[in-house]
């Protein structure tokens, strides 16, 4: 459900705003229109923010993001377009009704705290409630609850000057939460903090969001912050939104060269997830199948092990895995059904596990990593070669497989033989083990080539052996 919606928003400062609006709508650029006192700050911006979503607006200084935020709560009038909260058009409201919406439905957290120095922490946290006319006893109770939420219980009677910068920003956040507004607008709220405190505030915001499920519009110029916090991200340039998508969308499919350059230095392994690189399991058997059926399944998949699932009650609930040797022995002894091998450990991850957290378990596992959902249902697998391909992409390669070789950068590359783990076989790129189609003879290692900056971590994490090649 859409909680907040912007449609065709324009904000043009200056005396000839209407003329500039017509020219922009006719296709002229911002630079063509800008001149004298005329400054187009926001140009034809449209988006929706779902209930409970953190929607990050990211851009460089002067891109229009803070102006846009102030249009969302009516602090700045739109030159054209509309802003809706639950289908109620804020741009058409009388001033008194708009003030009521700002007091009760929308809270704002500013970059520089905006605390009253002559008021206590408790009084600052309860300020929005006093604007609403909430009685003093209830105001204090709700302000104390909000301060406790942000970890400031016991500081109620302190002055803002007694607090660190991070603590002062927590007071600002508590003030926004105390009003119980549906929507939080956060204007570079953490950018004035040092990196360690900023990280702590990001963690706290995510923890609070897990409990409160607010609708949040968060403004930042910090790409890593946007990637960490945002359910979706809008990238702004010169007053326009040039792309909206998840962090993964923006990293893997940038809309233009500007966005691509913007995200060029992002650590993709902390944004991409197991769900984005997983493949269908080529070898899966059910616990009710016989060993001969399991042998045929593994032979057709050209693998030496298979995952065992239970399809009776909970879909494809993962029970474990079994090797071809164990299945052969079961057939020889006349067993009627396949059972998981208790000596074969299966490492499970979720679709949301970052790629950066997959290397250690992948190095230790004898099998591809099993990707499961909340009900422990098997939804895919991450073979070792797919993980290395993802690392190649993260370090700047094209990621296009060609006989097991990834694209390289002008910094050189490392040609690596990725060994199969005990009890598993690998398939060359382009075969069933990589793209899920076709057939090829299994091999003991697959050659991949990844950019040199990532090579050291690959060798350290996976124990792969490689030869440095200069492909500049």
Secondary structure, 3 states (H helix, E strand, C coil): CEEEEEEEEEEEECCCHHHHHHHHHCCCCHHHHCECCEEEEEEEEEEEEECCCEEEEECCCCCCHHHHHHHHCCCCCCCEEEEEECCEEHHHCCHHHHHHHHHHCEEEECCCCCCCCCCEHHHHHCHHHHHHCCCHHHHHHHHHHHHHHCCCCCCCCCEHHHCCHHHHHHHHHHHHHHCCCCEEEEECCCCCCCHHHHHHHHHHHHHHHHHHCCEEEEEECCHHHHHHHCCEEEEEECCEEEEEECHHHHHHCCCCHHHHHHCCCCCHHHCCEHHHHCECCCCEEECCCCHHHHHHHHHHHCCCEEEEEECCCCCCEEEEEEEHHHHHHHHHCCCCCCCCCCCCCCCEEECCCEHHHCHHHHHHCCCCEEEECCCCEEEEEECHHHHHHHHHHHCCCCCCCECCECCCCCCCEEEEEEECCCCCCECCCCCHHHHCCCCCCCECEEEEEEEHHHHHHHHHHHCCEEEEECCC
